[in-house]
C-alpha cells in the first residue's frame, strides 16, 4: 500500500471516529418531552401520587421518569419526602425551561398539522374559588388557546361534584374542609391547602349579643356551615345564626357589613374589609381539589388536557 492510500485510509478512520463521537454526543443531548411533562406535573401537584393522576400513569412510572430525567440532567431535580416532592434549585431552573419547551413543541405540532385547540370545555367551580384566581385562569387559557371556548358553572362544591359525576361538566374545582368531607373520587387531585378562619368586619368590634355570638353562614347544606356550628357547640360557645347567604359573595358582603362572624378559607377573606377573630375554636385547613377529565368516559380531548394544565399552573402552590 502506498503512502497516499494509507493517508486516505487514516483520514477516513479519523473522520469516521469523529462522526461517531459527535453523533454519540448529540444523541444524548436534550430532554425527553414526556419526562419534562412529568417534572412539571410533580412540581405543580406537590406529590408523585397527585402527579400520577394528572399524567394518567402509575406512581412507579412517574418515579422512573423523574429518575431518568435527573440522570439526563446530571443533578437532583426533586426533593422527595413524606410530605411530597419539592423542586431543587436546579429543578426550578429546568421547570422554567420545560414550560417554554413544551409550549413551543405544542405550538409547532399544531402548526404543522393545522390543528388548533378549539371547541368547548365545561368547567365546574366552587364559589369559594375566588375572582382573582378565576381572572388569572381565564386569562391564561385565552392567551395560550385563543380558539378555545370555556363555559363555567359556579356553585357549591357538592353541586359541582354532582354535575361532574353526571358528566355535565368536564373538569371541576371544589373545596373541602375536613378529612371526612373529602371527595370519594379516585382521580381527585389535591392542588393546595389553606387555613380556615373566623372573620368579622374590620372596623366593627365583636361583642356577644345576650352572651351569644352572631354568626353569618351559608345554608345548612353547606359543609362549612355544619363544621362551624359543630365546632362552636363542641366547645360550649353560645351562638346564633344571624344571617344565611345563598353564596360566598353574599356571605362576604354580610361579614363585611358586620352582620355576624363568618367562616371562610383564607383566599376568600377580603383583607381590606375583614379581620381574623381570635379566641374561637381552631378550624381545620381547607383543601382545593381538581377533578380532571375521566379517561374511562373518554373525556381526554386535547382541549380538556390543556385546561387541566392551566388550572394546575394557576392554583398549585
SULURCOR-V905522 format. One record per residue. N is the residue number from 0. RES is the residue in one letter. SS is DSSP state (h for helix, s for strand, l for the rest). PSI is psi in radians with two decimals (* if undefined). D_FIRST is the distance of its C-alpha to the first C-alpha in whole Angstrom. Layout:
N_RES_SS_PSI_D_FIRST + N_RES_SS_PSI_D_FIRST
This chain:
0_X_l_2.25_0 + 1_X_l_3.03_4 + 2_X_h_-0.73_7 + 3_X_h_-0.72_8 + 4_X_h_-0.72_6 + 5_X_h_-0.72_7 + 6_X_h_-0.69_10 + 7_X_h_-0.75_11 + 8_X_h_-0.73_10 + 9_X_h_-0.73_12 + 10_X_h_-0.73_15 + 11_X_h_-0.73_15 + 12_X_h_-0.74_16 + 13_X_h_-0.82_18 + 14_X_h_-0.73_20 + 15_X_h_-0.67_21 + 16_X_h_-0.80_22 + 17_X_h_-0.70_24 + 18_X_h_-0.80_25 + 19_X_h_-0.63_26 + 20_X_h_-0.86_28 + 21_X_h_-0.57_30 + 22_X_h_-0.68_31 + 23_X_h_-0.69_32 + 24_X_h_-0.85_34 + 25_X_h_-0.52_36 + 26_X_h_-0.51_37 + 27_X_l_0.15_39 + 28_X_l_1.91_40 + 29_X_l_3.08_44 + 30_X_l_2.60_47 + 31_X_l_2.26_48 + 32_X_h_-0.66_51 + 33_X_h_-0.65_53 + 34_X_h_-0.63_53 + 35_X_h_-0.67_54 + 36_X_h_-0.69_57 + 37_X_h_-0.67_58 + 38_X_h_-0.82_58 + 39_X_h_-0.78_60 + 40_X_h_-0.70_62 + 41_X_h_-0.74_62 + 42_X_h_-0.75_63 + 43_X_h_-0.74_66 + 44_X_h_-0.46_68 + 45_X_l_0.02_67 + 46_X_l_2.70_67 + 47_X_h_-0.58_64 + 48_X_h_-0.82_67 + 49_X_h_-0.67_68 + 50_X_h_-0.66_64 + 51_X_h_-0.69_64 + 52_X_h_-0.71_67 + 53_X_h_-0.60_65 + 54_X_h_-0.05_62 + 55_X_l_0.81_63 + 56_X_l_2.94_61 + 57_X_l_2.79_62 + 58_X_h_-0.63_62 + 59_X_h_-0.64_59 + 60_X_h_-0.67_57 + 61_X_h_-0.79_58 + 62_X_h_-0.72_58 + 63_X_h_-0.70_54 + 64_X_h_-0.72_53 + 65_X_h_-0.68_54 + 66_X_h_-0.76_52 + 67_X_h_-0.64_49 + 68_X_h_-0.71_50 + 69_X_h_-0.63_51 + 70_X_h_-0.72_47 + 71_X_h_-0.63_46 + 72_X_h_-0.37_48 + 73_X_l_0.35_47 + 74_X_l_2.86_51 + 75_X_l_2.32_54 + 76_X_l_-0.50_56 + 77_X_s_2.42_59 + 78_X_s_2.10_62 + 79_X_s_2.38_63 + 80_X_s_3.10_67 + 81_X_l_-0.43_70 + 82_X_l_-0.19_71 + 83_X_s_-2.61_68 + 84_X_s_2.62_65 + 85_X_s_2.35_64 + 86_X_s_2.49_61 + 87_X_l_3.12_60 + 88_X_h_-0.74_59 + 89_X_h_-0.66_56 + 90_X_h_-0.72_57 + 91_X_h_-0.72_59 + 92_X_h_-0.76_57 + 93_X_h_-0.61_54 + 94_X_h_-0.72_58 + 95_X_h_-0.82_58 + 96_X_h_-0.72_55 + 97_X_h_-0.72_55 + 98_X_h_-0.72_58 + 99_X_h_-0.74_56 + 100_X_h_-0.82_53 + 101_X_h_-0.64_55 + 102_X_h_-0.74_58 + 103_X_h_-0.72_55 + 104_X_h_-0.77_53 + 105_X_h_-0.76_56 + 106_X_h_-0.70_57 + 107_X_h_-0.76_54 + 108_X_h_-0.80_54 + 109_X_h_-0.63_57 + 110_X_h_-0.78_56 + 111_X_h_-0.56_53 + 112_X_h_0.00_56 + 113_X_l_0.60_59 + 114_X_l_2.39_61 + 115_X_l_2.62_63 + 116_X_l_1.82_65 + 117_X_l_3.12_68 + 118_X_s_-2.83_72 + 119_X_s_2.42_74 + 120_X_s_2.24_74 + 121_X_s_2.13_77 + 122_X_s_2.25_78 + 123_X_s_2.33_81 + 124_X_s_2.26_81 + 125_X_s_2.50_84 + 126_X_l_-0.06_86 + 127_X_l_-0.22_86 + 128_X_l_1.96_82 + 129_X_l_2.80_83 + 130_X_h_-0.70_83 + 131_X_h_-0.61_81 + 132_X_h_-0.70_78 + 133_X_h_-0.80_79 + 134_X_h_-0.79_78 + 135_X_h_-0.74_75 + 136_X_h_-0.87_74 + 137_X_h_-0.62_75 + 138_X_h_-0.68_73 + 139_X_h_-0.77_70 + 140_X_h_-0.73_70 + 141_X_h_-0.71_71 + 142_X_h_-0.77_68 + 143_X_h_-0.59_66 + 144_X_l_1.31_67 + 145_X_l_-0.36_69 + 146_X_l_0.06_70 + 147_X_s_2.31_71 + 148_X_s_2.32_74 + 149_X_s_2.36_76 + 150_X_s_2.31_79 + 151_X_s_2.48_81 + 152_X_s_2.02_84 + 153_X_s_2.15_85 + 154_X_s_-3.06_88 + 155_X_l_2.66_89 + 156_X_h_-0.72_86 + 157_X_h_-0.69_87 + 158_X_h_-0.63_88 + 159_X_h_-0.72_84 + 160_X_h_-0.74_83 + 161_X_h_-0.74_85 + 162_X_h_-0.69_84 + 163_X_h_-0.76_80 + 164_X_h_-0.58_81 + 165_X_l_-0.11_83 + 166_X_l_0.26_80 + 167_X_l_-0.36_82 + 168_X_l_2.62_79 + 169_X_l_-0.60_75 + 170_X_s_2.54_75 + 171_X_s_2.56_78 + 172_X_s_2.08_78 + 173_X_s_2.91_81 + 174_X_s_2.38_83 + 175_X_s_2.55_84 + 176_X_l_-0.24_86 + 177_X_l_2.74_86 + 178_X_h_-0.74_84 + 179_X_h_-0.28_86 + 180_X_h_0.01_86 + 181_X_l_2.59_83 + 182_X_l_2.39_81 + 183_X_l_0.93_81 + 184_X_l_2.16_78 + 185_X_l_-0.43_75 + 186_X_l_0.20_72 + 187_X_s_2.35_74 + 188_X_s_2.13_72 + 189_X_s_2.08_74 + 190_X_s_-0.74_73 + 191_X_s_2.75_75 + 192_X_s_2.63_78 + 193_X_s_2.74_81 + 194_X_l_2.64_85 + 195_X_s_2.36_88 + 196_X_s_2.57_91 + 197_X_s_2.24_94 + 198_X_s_2.73_95 + 199_X_s_3.00_98 + 200_X_s_2.37_99 + 201_X_l_-0.70_98 + 202_X_l_0.22_101 + 203_X_l_2.12_104 + 204_X_l_2.64_104 + 205_X_l_2.05_104 + 206_X_l_2.39_108 + 207_X_l_2.46_109 + 208_X_s_1.97_111 + 209_X_l_0.78_114 + 210_X_l_0.28_112 + 211_X_s_2.33_109 + 212_X_s_2.41_106 + 213_X_s_2.30_105 + 214_X_s_2.65_102 + 215_X_s_2.27_100 + 216_X_s_3.00_98 + 217_X_s_-3.06_96 + 218_X_l_2.95_98 + 219_X_l_-0.32_99 + 220_X_l_-0.21_96 + 221_X_l_2.31_93 + 222_X_h_-0.54_92 + 223_X_h_-0.52_92 + 224_X_h_-0.88_96 + 225_X_h_-0.70_96 + 226_X_h_-0.86_94 + 227_X_h_-0.84_96 + 228_X_h_-0.68_99 + 229_X_h_-0.72_98 + 230_X_h_-0.74_97 + 231_X_h_-0.77_100 + 232_X_h_-0.74_103 + 233_X_h_-0.53_101 + 234_X_l_0.18_101 + 235_X_l_0.49_105 + 236_X_l_2.03_105 + 237_X_l_2.43_107 + 238_X_s_2.78_106 + 239_X_s_2.45_107 + 240_X_s_1.90_105 + 241_X_s_-0.35_106 + 242_X_s_2.36_104 + 243_X_s_2.18_101 + 244_X_s_2.64_99 + 245_X_l_-0.28_97 + 246_X_l_3.00_93 + 247_X_h_-0.65_92 + 248_X_h_-0.72_92 + 249_X_h_-0.64_96 + 250_X_h_-0.73_96 + 251_X_h_-0.74_94 + 252_X_h_-0.71_97 + 253_X_h_-0.75_100 + 254_X_h_-0.80_98 + 255_X_h_-0.49_98 + 256_X_l_-0.08_102 + 257_X_l_0.34_103 + 258_X_l_-0.33_104 + 259_X_l_3.00_102 + 260_X_s_2.35_100 + 261_X_s_2.91_97 + 262_X_s_1.95_94 + 263_X_s_2.63_90 + 264_X_s_2.67_87 + 265_X_h_-0.73_85 + 266_X_h_-0.24_83 + 267_X_h_-0.08_87 + 268_X_l_2.24_89 + 269_X_l_1.74_90 + 270_X_l_-0.55_90 + 271_X_l_-0.35_92 + 272_X_l_-0.19_95 + 273_X_s_2.77_94 + 274_X_s_2.56_94 + 275_X_s_2.44_94 + 276_X_l_2.11_97 + 277_X_l_2.87_96 + 278_X_l_-0.12_99 + 279_X_l_2.84_98 + 280_X_l_2.44_96 + 281_X_l_2.50_92 + 282_X_l_2.62_91 + 283_X_l_2.84_87 + 284_X_l_2.64_84 + 285_X_s_2.57_83 + 286_X_s_2.33_80 + 287_X_s_2.18_79 + 288_X_s_2.55_77 + 289_X_s_2.26_74 + 290_X_s_1.75_75 + 291_X_l_3.01_72 + 292_X_l_2.48_71 + 293_X_l_1.97_72 + 294_X_h_-0.46_68 + 295_X_h_-0.29_71 + 296_X_h_0.15_73 + 297_X_l_0.33_70 + 298_X_l_1.02_70 + 299_X_l_0.64_67 + 300_X_l_2.80_66 + 301_X_h_-0.62_64 + 302_X_h_-0.64_67 + 303_X_h_-0.73_69 + 304_X_h_-0.64_66 + 305_X_h_-0.73_65 + 306_X_h_-0.68_69 + 307_X_h_-0.83_69 + 308_X_h_-0.65_66 + 309_X_h_-0.68_68 + 310_X_h_-0.82_71 + 311_X_h_-0.78_69 + 312_X_h_-0.50_68 + 313_X_h_-0.67_71 + 314_X_h_-0.50_73 + 315_X_l_2.57_71 + 316_X_l_*_72
